[in-house]
Amino acid sequence: SFFTALIIAAAAHSGSGATVQFSTSTGCGSFQDTYQGSCNFCADPPGNFASVLFSGIDSSNRVTIHNEDNCTPASQVGQGFGPACWNQGHTSIRSAWVACPGARGM
């Protein structure tokens, strides 16, 4: 029936979403912290990280990298679109934001 198909589609969609993984080594090697969500969320693990991997998103999801906790606009040190591995620059990575598709602001 229509409702059964709708429930199956909703269940299939609920399993998808963004995954943000933090590593203490560059190149997104082994991961110490993993966060999952749909979109418009800040992944904010304790500690300092050398790389972060975004997956489960597409090129319409904007991502931002931060060198302080809580994904504040003032702490943004990088931004891009879609799945990718980001390595730290002069400062460690402390948090990362995943926007909903097409969203430009936090």
Backbone as a chain_set.jsonl record, in Angstrom:
{"seq": "SFFTALIIAAAAHSGSGATVQFSTSTGCGSFQDTYQGSCNFCADPPGNFASVLFSGIDSSNRVTIHNEDNCTPASQVGQGFGPACWNQGHTSIRSAWVACPGARGM", "coords": {"N": [[0.836, -1.191, 0.0], [0.233, 2.381, -0.205], [0.917, 3.701, 2.208], [2.591, 1.838, 3.465], [4.758, 1.826, 1.677], [5.565, 4.456, 2.04], [6.405, 4.435, 4.721], [8.535, 2.609, 4.552], [10.22, 4.056, 2.841], [10.748, 6.273, 4.473], [12.085, 5.038, 6.594], [14.341, 4.094, 5.271], [15.509, 6.51, 4.549], [16.08, 7.615, 7.047], [18.317, 6.255, 7.892], [20.387, 7.318, 6.519], [22.735, 10.033, 6.166], [24.923, 12.618, 7.401], [28.306, 11.888, 8.219], [30.858, 12.608, 10.444], [34.192, 12.383, 11.076], [36.942, 12.373, 13.277], [40.481, 12.588, 13.431], [43.651, 12.067, 15.012], [45.846, 12.087, 13.46], [47.241, 13.339, 10.38], [45.671, 13.147, 7.129], [43.43, 11.633, 7.539], [43.48, 9.089, 8.881], [43.308, 6.561, 11.216], [40.437, 6.829, 13.29], [39.394, 8.754, 16.093], [37.076, 9.894, 17.1], [33.644, 9.841, 16.198], [30.873, 11.302, 14.653], [27.401, 11.489, 13.894], [24.729, 12.753, 11.944], [21.916, 14.527, 10.525], [21.855, 17.17, 9.131], [22.97, 20.62, 9.448], [24.441, 20.666, 11.905], [26.829, 20.731, 14.588], [29.79, 19.077, 15.017], [31.576, 18.36, 17.784], [34.049, 17.291, 19.29], [35.91, 16.458, 22.324], [39.189, 17.751, 22.698], [42.141, 18.002, 20.522], [42.611, 17.811, 17.002], [44.104, 16.452, 14.01], [43.054, 15.96, 11.515], [39.928, 15.823, 9.683], [37.18, 13.972, 8.5], [34.572, 14.167, 6.226], [31.659, 12.485, 5.321], [28.945, 10.742, 3.627], [27.479, 12.812, 2.616], [26.642, 15.19, -0.011], [27.732, 17.222, -2.828], [26.243, 19.509, -2.408], [26.145, 20.077, 0.246], [27.446, 22.309, 2.531], [30.468, 22.505, 4.335], [32.263, 23.35, 7.308], [35.35, 24.059, 8.957], [36.8, 24.29, 12.171], [38.915, 25.949, 14.569], [38.397, 26.139, 17.219], [36.194, 25.203, 19.933], [32.656, 24.467, 19.498], [31.972, 25.407, 16.925], [32.005, 28.186, 16.14], [31.477, 31.197, 14.199], [33.711, 32.937, 14.247], [35.832, 31.233, 14.676], [36.254, 29.802, 12.403], [38.269, 28.128, 10.088], [38.373, 26.959, 7.65], [36.448, 26.062, 4.732], [34.183, 24.247, 2.626], [32.59, 22.182, 0.12], [30.72, 19.211, 0.165], [31.797, 15.69, 0.448], [34.928, 15.073, 1.983], [38.393, 14.9, 3.053], [39.927, 16.822, 5.484], [42.872, 18.437, 6.445], [44.62, 19.77, 9.277], [45.728, 23.203, 9.578], [47.823, 25.708, 10.618], [46.841, 25.558, 13.153], [45.198, 23.269, 15.412], [42.365, 21.179, 14.619], [39.226, 21.643, 16.062], [36.432, 21.546, 15.986], [33.631, 20.874, 13.767], [31.342, 21.728, 11.186], [28.3, 20.781, 9.547], [26.278, 21.795, 7.016], [22.834, 21.991, 5.89], [21.745, 20.831, 2.637], [22.347, 23.289, 0.212], [22.283, 25.366, 2.089], [23.787, 28.347, 3.268], [24.593, 29.765, 5.506], [25.387, 29.57, 9.078]], "CA": [[0.0, 0.0, 0.0], [0.946, 3.658, -0.235], [1.485, 4.005, 3.518], [3.717, 0.928, 3.686], [5.873, 2.341, 0.883], [6.008, 5.695, 2.677], [7.146, 4.065, 5.932], [9.803, 2.019, 4.121], [11.054, 5.151, 2.335], [11.183, 7.073, 5.621], [13.08, 4.263, 7.333], [15.572, 4.074, 4.48], [16.114, 7.836, 4.615], [16.577, 7.906, 8.391], [19.612, 5.629, 8.074], [21.416, 8.078, 5.818], [23.07, 11.305, 6.776], [26.325, 13.013, 7.455], [29.229, 11.32, 9.199], [32.042, 13.445, 10.646], [35.155, 11.587, 11.837], [38.127, 13.135, 13.656], [41.696, 11.794, 13.6], [44.798, 12.799, 15.554], [46.9, 12.099, 12.443], [46.803, 13.916, 9.115], [45.31, 12.172, 6.107], [42.216, 10.911, 7.928], [43.809, 7.688, 9.142], [42.409, 5.968, 12.211], [39.584, 7.87, 13.865], [39.172, 8.709, 17.532], [35.704, 10.318, 17.393], [32.732, 9.822, 15.061], [29.574, 11.929, 14.888], [26.462, 11.33, 12.796], [23.542, 13.597, 12.014], [21.364, 14.787, 9.199], [22.546, 18.366, 8.656], [22.921, 21.758, 10.372], [24.913, 20.284, 13.231], [28.237, 20.934, 14.906], [30.486, 17.954, 15.653], [32.478, 19.07, 18.695], [34.659, 16.344, 20.231], [36.937, 17.035, 23.197], [40.568, 17.552, 22.258], [42.692, 18.585, 19.298], [42.693, 16.821, 15.937], [44.913, 16.822, 12.852], [42.256, 15.86, 10.293], [38.508, 15.506, 9.827], [36.611, 13.396, 7.282], [33.13, 14.296, 6.034], [31.124, 11.506, 4.373], [27.496, 10.62, 3.68], [26.888, 14.057, 2.125], [27.003, 15.42, -1.41], [28.366, 18.508, -3.117], [25.393, 20.635, -2.023], [26.324, 20.312, 1.686], [28.619, 23.103, 2.901], [31.112, 22.091, 5.584], [33.248, 24.304, 7.811], [36.319, 23.521, 9.905], [37.017, 25.303, 13.209], [40.046, 25.716, 15.471], [37.895, 26.269, 18.582], [34.976, 24.436, 20.178], [31.312, 24.998, 19.249], [31.746, 25.844, 15.537], [31.659, 29.61, 16.065], [31.949, 31.827, 12.961], [35.033, 33.539, 14.44], [36.869, 30.193, 14.732], [36.296, 29.072, 11.136], [39.569, 28.158, 9.411], [38.237, 26.347, 6.334], [35.111, 25.677, 4.313], [34.095, 23.637, 1.314], [31.325, 21.516, -0.163], [30.754, 17.79, -0.109], [32.657, 14.792, 1.226], [36.371, 15.305, 1.823], [39.267, 14.864, 4.222], [40.585, 18.111, 5.722], [43.99, 18.421, 7.385], [44.812, 21.019, 10.006], [46.727, 24.156, 9.111], [48.722, 26.093, 11.715], [46.2, 25.227, 14.431], [44.459, 22.002, 15.433], [40.922, 21.177, 14.381], [38.499, 21.435, 17.318], [35.027, 21.266, 15.717], [33.294, 20.892, 12.342], [29.922, 21.973, 10.93], [27.708, 20.299, 8.304], [25.045, 22.524, 6.71], [21.876, 21.3, 5.035], [21.992, 21.13, 1.222], [21.985, 24.629, -0.237], [22.385, 26.376, 3.151], [25.048, 29.083, 3.213], [24.969, 30.283, 6.823], [25.326, 28.656, 10.212]], "C": [[0.877, 1.25, 0.0], [1.62, 3.933, 1.095], [2.661, 3.089, 3.855], [4.948, 1.411, 2.925], [6.442, 3.61, 1.51], [6.837, 5.394, 3.919], [8.502, 3.469, 5.564], [10.743, 3.108, 3.613], [11.576, 6.003, 3.481], [12.25, 6.338, 6.417], [14.402, 4.22, 6.576], [16.277, 5.417, 4.555], [16.713, 8.11, 5.986], [17.942, 7.281, 8.652], [20.738, 6.392, 7.393], [21.701, 9.362, 6.569], [24.556, 11.513, 6.814], [27.077, 12.248, 8.535], [30.46, 12.216, 9.234], [32.98, 12.674, 11.566], [36.438, 12.388, 12.047], [39.295, 12.195, 13.919], [42.809, 12.665, 14.174], [45.983, 12.786, 14.591], [46.358, 12.735, 11.164], [46.464, 12.804, 8.133], [44.112, 11.318, 6.451], [42.473, 9.415, 8.068], [42.83, 7.067, 10.114], [41.677, 7.093, 12.939], [39.375, 7.659, 15.354], [37.736, 9.06, 17.906], [34.889, 10.33, 16.113], [31.394, 10.411, 15.484], [28.71, 11.695, 13.663], [25.258, 12.223, 13.027], [23.001, 13.803, 10.617], [22.079, 15.983, 8.58], [22.281, 19.498, 9.649], [23.28, 21.32, 11.784], [26.413, 20.512, 13.345], [28.762, 19.674, 15.587], [31.615, 18.563, 16.479], [33.08, 18.108, 19.716], [35.637, 17.05, 21.17], [38.324, 16.784, 22.606], [40.917, 18.251, 20.964], [42.895, 17.491, 18.263], [43.467, 17.359, 14.749], [44.136, 16.743, 11.544], [40.813, 15.516, 10.636], [37.995, 15.031, 8.471], [35.102, 13.581, 7.299], [32.705, 13.255, 5.015], [29.609, 11.438, 4.542], [26.773, 11.885, 3.255], [27.235, 14.194, 0.65], [27.494, 16.847, -1.601], [27.49, 19.712, -2.799], [25.448, 20.914, -0.52], [27.595, 21.124, 1.916], [29.153, 22.587, 4.224], [32.096, 23.182, 5.999], [34.091, 23.636, 8.884], [36.663, 24.641, 10.88], [38.179, 24.926, 14.119], [39.693, 25.999, 16.929], [36.638, 25.42, 18.711], [33.736, 25.191, 19.692], [31.08, 25.601, 17.874], [31.354, 27.316, 15.413], [32.186, 30.214, 14.763], [33.362, 32.402, 13.087], [36.156, 32.502, 14.431], [37.007, 29.412, 13.429], [37.645, 29.246, 10.449], [39.525, 27.491, 8.033], [36.788, 26.068, 6.019], [35.157, 25.105, 2.912], [32.731, 23.006, 1.141], [31.576, 20.042, -0.414], [31.729, 16.994, 0.731], [34.131, 15.057, 0.934], [37.08, 15.092, 3.146], [39.962, 16.214, 4.311], [41.694, 17.913, 6.741], [44.116, 19.78, 8.055], [45.82, 21.91, 9.292], [47.687, 24.435, 10.254], [48.151, 25.731, 13.082], [45.419, 23.93, 14.301], [42.987, 22.218, 15.114], [40.232, 20.848, 15.697], [37.027, 21.099, 17.103], [34.77, 21.403, 14.221], [31.781, 20.965, 12.177], [29.519, 21.362, 9.595], [26.393, 21.034, 8.107], [24.107, 21.637, 5.895], [22.155, 21.665, 3.58], [21.483, 22.52, 0.847], [22.111, 25.714, 0.812], [23.754, 27.035, 3.101], [25.501, 29.543, 4.591], [24.897, 29.225, 7.893], [24.123, 29.032, 10.982]], "O": [[2.093, 1.18, 0.18], [2.776, 4.355, 1.123], [3.629, 3.534, 4.472], [6.054, 1.406, 3.464], [7.655, 3.816, 1.512], [7.865, 6.033, 4.145], [9.509, 3.788, 6.195], [11.935, 3.087, 3.92], [12.736, 6.414, 3.461], [13.218, 6.951, 6.869], [15.468, 4.303, 7.185], [17.506, 5.469, 4.617], [17.748, 8.768, 6.084], [18.659, 7.731, 9.546], [21.912, 6.139, 7.661], [20.981, 9.725, 7.5], [25.339, 10.698, 6.326], [26.553, 11.994, 9.62], [31.034, 12.544, 8.196], [32.619, 12.348, 12.697], [36.956, 13.002, 11.115], [39.136, 11.145, 14.543], [42.9, 13.853, 13.864], [47.011, 13.404, 14.868], [45.158, 12.675, 10.896], [46.911, 11.667, 8.284], [43.803, 10.369, 5.729], [41.788, 8.588, 7.465], [41.628, 7.054, 9.851], [42.233, 8.166, 13.172], [39.2, 6.532, 15.817], [37.227, 8.579, 18.919], [35.368, 10.769, 15.067], [30.852, 10.066, 16.534], [29.201, 11.698, 12.535], [24.824, 12.424, 14.161], [23.566, 13.31, 9.641], [22.826, 15.829, 7.613], [21.475, 19.357, 10.568], [22.536, 21.564, 12.734], [27.153, 20.49, 12.362], [28.235, 19.256, 16.617], [32.509, 19.209, 15.932], [32.673, 18.104, 20.878], [36.138, 18.126, 20.844], [38.586, 15.706, 22.073], [40.114, 18.986, 20.389], [43.3, 16.378, 18.598], [43.49, 18.565, 14.504], [44.512, 17.386, 10.564], [40.511, 14.997, 11.711], [38.326, 15.602, 7.432], [34.431, 13.203, 8.26], [33.318, 13.144, 3.953], [29.057, 12.006, 5.484], [25.576, 12.023, 3.505], [28.025, 13.413, 0.118], [27.651, 17.589, -0.632], [27.959, 20.844, -2.912], [24.857, 21.889, -0.056], [28.688, 20.694, 1.547], [28.383, 22.268, 5.131], [32.689, 23.852, 5.154], [33.62, 22.769, 9.619], [36.801, 25.797, 10.483], [38.407, 23.751, 14.406], [40.58, 26.088, 17.779], [36.083, 24.969, 17.709], [33.773, 26.406, 19.501], [30.06, 26.26, 17.674], [30.45, 27.646, 14.645], [33.232, 29.792, 14.27], [34.131, 32.357, 12.126], [37.313, 32.852, 14.201], [37.789, 28.464, 13.355], [38.11, 30.368, 10.25], [40.534, 27.462, 7.328], [35.98, 25.86, 6.924], [36.041, 25.425, 2.117], [31.818, 23.263, 1.925], [32.517, 19.666, -1.112], [32.404, 17.534, 1.608], [34.525, 15.241, -0.217], [36.465, 15.099, 4.212], [40.522, 16.695, 3.326], [41.482, 17.292, 7.783], [43.764, 20.807, 7.476], [46.649, 21.442, 8.513], [48.295, 23.514, 10.8], [48.894, 25.612, 14.057], [45.026, 23.542, 13.201], [42.442, 23.303, 15.317], [40.603, 19.888, 16.373], [36.423, 20.436, 17.946], [35.583, 21.973, 13.493], [31.033, 20.343, 12.932], [30.279, 21.408, 8.628], [25.488, 20.916, 8.933], [24.535, 20.656, 5.287], [22.748, 22.711, 3.316], [20.339, 22.875, 1.13], [22.051, 26.893, 0.466], [24.766, 26.36, 2.913], [26.702, 29.694, 4.814], [24.409, 28.119, 7.659], [23.827, 28.414, 12.005]]}, "num_chains": 1, "name": "protein.A"}
